[in-house]
Amino acid sequence: MNIACHYAVVRFLPFVETGEFANVGVILFAPQARYFGFKVLTQKHGRVTQFFDQFEPKDFREIMKTAREELQRVSDRFKFFGTDRRLRTLDDTAAFALWNELTKPLESMLRMDQPRLAMTVNPKQKLEQLFQFYVERNFVTREYQEAILNRGVRNWLKEVHMADRFYERRVGNDEYDASFPFVAVEHDQPVQIIKPLHLNHAQAAKVIDHGGQWIVRINALKKRGLLPPQVLFPVNGETDDTAPGKARREVLAELEELGVEIAPFADKQRVLAFVQRPH
């Protein structure tokens, strides 16, 4: 049976002046199931502290530690009202009053977003799913990221009235082929390729694995004389001295050796200059 769950996202907003925030937790109350639960960020907080780079990581960890302790006290109060089932029924009035108090707007670095409603057969499992979605952003796959990059390039092509020249197409022959999102064709032969490449992974191994796939594909096409002379990879991710940055440099160097032109994805003008280049 589906159970109604009230939930709210916990937001970290250290600088009220800018209004910028990061999702750092989820709280959930399912009165019918007599359940209250919470989950807040404990590890992998680099994305938050890197974004708010004026904020010391140790201070963020201390804030989250305090938040966990406070939410545990709230959980104990919910138990007193019947979520631990020691009472015959849940004290709905007191429990909802506590929920409303917990989710009311506060002027603090940690605050609750507008409460929402979800249906589920398992509130505890739903809490985990919501945390993965709102905090860990499990929907942001490599394919999702590259779809965003593709939309950006498509919009740039529309701006210069070149969108009708480039289409998603497989390049190759019966022996080997690969699919590219932007291929320009003349006389039924590919003359230009644009392939936005997402390399902004946090782990060097993922950079190498994903970049390596395209090194293999480009190499296979080039060996067989199937690669057009003009190929551009707009790439996201910094080539700094971090482990992922060094991995990006390695991948991009190998692509350039194969004749691929590399551009930072943010360099819109370079992409547009490429598409208007004579063949």
N, C-alpha and C positions, 0 to 999 in steps of 0.2 A: 504494500500500500504506500502510495506517495505521501510524504510528510512535508509540510510547509516549514521552511527554514528561513529565519531572519538572519541576515549577515551584513557585515560592514567591513570595508577595507581599511586597514591601519596605514596612515600616511605619515611620512617623515618630511617635515617642512621646516628646515632650520632657519630660513631667511624669509620672514613674512613679507618683506619689501618686494621681493621678486615673484612670490606666489609659486615658485618651483617646488615640486615634491617628488618623492619616490614611494612606491608601495612597499611596505615592509612587513605586512602581516594581515591576517584575517581573523575576525571573531564571528562565531555562529551560535545562534540560539534556536532550538527546535522545541517549543513548549509541548507539542503533542508527544514527542519522544522523550521528554524530560531530559534534554541534553543541552549543555553549554560547553563549547570548546573554543580554543584559540590556538593559533600558530603564528609565531613571529620569526623574523630573520635572525638566525644565530651564526651562520657561517656564510661564506661566499658573499661578503658585503662589499667587495671591491668595486662593483658597479656603482653603488651608492656613494661611497667615500671618494671615488675618483671623480664622479660628477660634481659633488660638493667638495671640491678640492681644498677650499679654505677651512674645512672642518676636519679636525684631527680624528683618525680612525679609532684611537683609544677612547675618545669622547663619545663616538657613535656606539661603540661596543658597550660602554657604561650605560648609555641611554637605553639600549635594547635590553640590557640586563635588568634595569629598573622596571622597564615595561613588562617583562616576563613575570617579575615578582608581583607587580601590581595586578596583572591579569590573573595570576594564580590566586590572589586574595579575593578577586571578584568571583572566580570559579568556586571558591569555598563558600562564598555567600549564596551563590546559586544552589549549592548543595544543601545549605540550611533551609532553602525554600522548597526543596524536594527533588532536585535533579539527581541526587544519589539514591532516591527511591526509599529512603528510610521513613518518609511520610507516605501516607496512603495515596495522596494526590499532590500534584504540584500546586503551590500557592501562586496561582496565575497573577493575581493583582500585584503581589510583592515582586515576583520575578520580572514582569513586564516593566514595573517601575524601575527596577535595577537596570534592565536593558536600556530603557529610555535615558536613564542617567548616564550610562556608559557611552551612549552614542550621541549625546547632545554636543553641539558645536563648542569647541574650546579653543582659546587662543594659546596654543602651546606648540612645541616642535613636533609632538606626536598627536595626531588627531584622527578621528574616525570620519570616513567619507559617509555620504548619505546612505542610510540603511536600505537594503534591497531584499528581495524575496526570491527564493529558489525552491524547487520541489525535488525530493529525492526519497529513496527507500532506505538510505543509510546516511544519517547526518555526519557521522565521523568521517566517512569516506568522502562526503561532499566537501567537508572542510579542507581535506587534503587536496582535492581537485581544484578548489577555488584558490588555494595557496599557490599551487603549481601554475595556475593561469595568471593570476594578478601579480604575484611576486616573482616567481621563477620564469614566467612568460614561456611556458613550454610549447606554445603555439609558434614561437619564432624559430622555425627550422631554417636550414640553409636554403631550401626551396622558397620559403616565405621571404627571406632576405633578398634573394636574387629576383624574385617577382617585383619587389619594391624598386630595385635598381632598374629593372626592365621598364617599369612604368615611367620612371624618371627619364630614361633615354627616349622612350616613345613620345613623351610630352615635348622634349627638346626638338625632336624631328618634326612634330606638328608645327612648332613655332616657325620653322624655316621652310614649311611646306614640302618636307621630304619624307613624310610618313608613308606615302604610297609607293616609295621606292624600296622600302625594306620590309621584309616579311620573315616570319619564322619558317625555317626550311632546313631540310637535311642536306648536307654537303658530302659528296662521296660517290661511290659506285656499289656494285653488288658485293664486292670484296670487303669494303669498309666504308662506313659513313658515320657522321655525328650531326646532331641537331644543334642549330644556333638560333637565337631569338631574332636576330636582325641580319638578313642577307639581301644584298642588292644583286640583281641578275641582269645580264645583257646577253642576248642571243642564246638564252637558255643556259648560260654559264655564270657561276657566281663570280663577281668581281670585287665585292667588298663584304666583309663580315665585321659585325660589332658584337662582342660577347661581354656584357657586364659580369664581373667576377667578384663574388663575396669572399673576401679573405680576412674579414675582421673578427676572427675567432679568438677566444681568450687562451686557447691551448695551441702550442706550436704544432703538435701532432695533427690537429684538425686542419690547420693551414696547409701542412705538407700533404695530407691525404687528399683534400679537395683540390688543391692546386695541382697535385700530381696527376689526378684524373685528366685534367686539361692538357698537361704536358704530353701525356700518352696519346690523347686524341689528336692534338695538333701534329705531333711527330708522325703518327700513322698516316694522316692525310698528306703531309709534306712528302714523305717517302714515296708515296704513290702518285705524286704530281697532281693531287686533287685540291690543294690549298690555294686559294687566290692570293695574289701578291699583296693585297691590302687587308690586313686583319688588325683590328684594334680591340684591346681588352681594357675598358675602364674598370679600375680596381679600387675597392675601399680597404681601409686598414693602413696603419702607419708602419713604415720600415725603420723603426727605431732600434735601440740596442736591447730591447727586451727579447725573450725567447721567441714569442710570436712574431715580433718585428724582424728578427733575423731569418725566421722561416719564410716570411713574405719575400724578403730580399732574394733568398735562394730560389723560390718558385718563379719570381718575376725575371730573374737573370736567365733561367733555363728557357722560359717562354721567349725572351728577347733573342736568345741564341737561335731559336727556331724561326725567327723573322716576325714575331708578333710585336706590334707596337703597343706599349703600355702607357696609360694615362691615369692620373688620379681621378676617381669617379667625380670628385667635386669640380674638375676642370671642364666645365660645360663648353667653353669656347673651343677647346682643343677637340672635343668630340664633334662639334659642329663644323670645324675646319676640316676634319677628316671626311665627313660625309659629302662635303662640297668639293673634295679634291678630284681632279681629273683622273681617269683610269688609264 
